[in-house]
Amino acid sequence: MTELGIERSQVEAFFDENYLVMLGNSLSDDYSECWVKKMNFVNEKNDFNFDQFYQYVMRDVLSNLGKKHVKNADSRVREAVDSCRNVKGKNIGNLGSKIYNCVAKAIHNF
């Protein structure tokens, strides 16, 4: 947030009521790009690191979406992440948001 000079309230506005990123906003793409880089979800070639993202989902996203104690979470999250490997984006920020949304939508269905 600091790097982009945006407030927490602006970041919160990037998400809808289902905690999905609302796409089509250049500022949210910029924030997402900064976030995926800081979280090491991409390498220097901007290749997405799905294993690193999987760890984040297990650690944070399940809890954020109220699914922390779902049965077989490990294998279900792995399946959700794997099902999103072919997602494409117009830039690295958009890609990060689309992958997050893809996985979050799957988790909502757990």
PyMOL commands that set and color helices and strands:
alter all, ss='L'
color gray80, all
select helices_A, chain A and resi 8-12+26-38+50-64+73-83+92-108
alter helices_A, ss='H'
color red, helices_A
deselect
rebuild
show_as cartoon
